[in-house]
């Protein structure tokens, strides 16, 4: 069974640019989560999508957005990049999370974003 | 406010000795608690979870965790550490508000 996949593996962008990160969940999983793992800040919850809808978002500005497609894959978009957006962006998937995160999540390898 | 705390940035253990990685939580309602492990340059891997039921939860690779409601703790344990257990460990918790919170991680170093 294929795991969660993310693309690209690495990205280098300049401040002010826009970036799109992609994630494909495990087959059968309907929920997709995005996290930011910045050095020294641990893992910060960004967004949760389930059945194509945004269910919850973390404490991030609106320039962080995303969507989930009918095949449950997902995109994370970050506009107007800032230096502090440099981080590892992790995507995870799980079975439907109607009970608010009661299912374990399976993580992809991440996309390393560097903003210069 | 909901929170998950891992009070130790690093835990050092000799191979063969028992290990404990600490986690305390503050979430509303009945907590859902998880432990994940992250090896270098890899995503997180699920180890175990507590939803309801027995306070002692057994997980992958010989790890277990004890849920203690009175102390709001969910410490990760293993009776005999291996060098290959060296990694970054994350505790996470979710509650009825639909947020999932991760601790900042504890680096476990197991020396031969």
Boltz contact constraints between the chains, C-beta under 6 A:
constraints:
  - contact:
      token1: [A, 42]
      token2: [B, 102]
      max_distance: 6.0
  - contact:
      token1: [A, 42]
      token2: [B, 104]
      max_distance: 6.0
  - contact:
      token1: [A, 42]
      token2: [B, 105]
      max_distance: 6.0
  - contact:
      token1: [A, 43]
      token2: [B, 102]
      max_distance: 6.0
  - contact:
      token1: [A, 45]
      token2: [B, 100]
      max_distance: 6.0
  - contact:
      token1: [A, 56]
      token2: [B, 98]
      max_distance: 6.0
  - contact:
      token1: [A, 90]
      token2: [B, 43]
      max_distance: 6.0
  - contact:
      token1: [A, 100]
      token2: [B, 94]
      max_distance: 6.0
  - contact:
      token1: [A, 100]
      token2: [B, 98]
      max_distance: 6.0
  - contact:
      token1: [A, 101]
      token2: [B, 32]
      max_distance: 6.0
  - contact:
      token1: [A, 101]
      token2: [B, 94]
      max_distance: 6.0
  - contact:
      token1: [A, 101]
      token2: [B, 100]
      max_distance: 6.0
  - contact:
      token1: [A, 102]
      token2: [B, 32]
      max_distance: 6.0
  - contact:
      token1: [A, 102]
      token2: [B, 51]
      max_distance: 6.0
  - contact:
      token1: [A, 104]
      token2: [B, 46]
      max_distance: 6.0
  - contact:
      token1: [A, 104]
      token2: [B, 49]
      max_distance: 6.0
  - contact:
      token1: [A, 107]
      token2: [B, 43]
      max_distance: 6.0
  - contact:
      token1: [A, 107]
      token2: [B, 44]
      max_distance: 6.0
  - contact:
      token1: [A, 108]
      token2: [B, 43]
      max_distance: 6.0
  - contact:
      token1: [A, 109]
      token2: [B, 43]
      max_distance: 6.0
  - contact:
      token1: [A, 110]
      token2: [B, 43]
      max_distance: 6.0
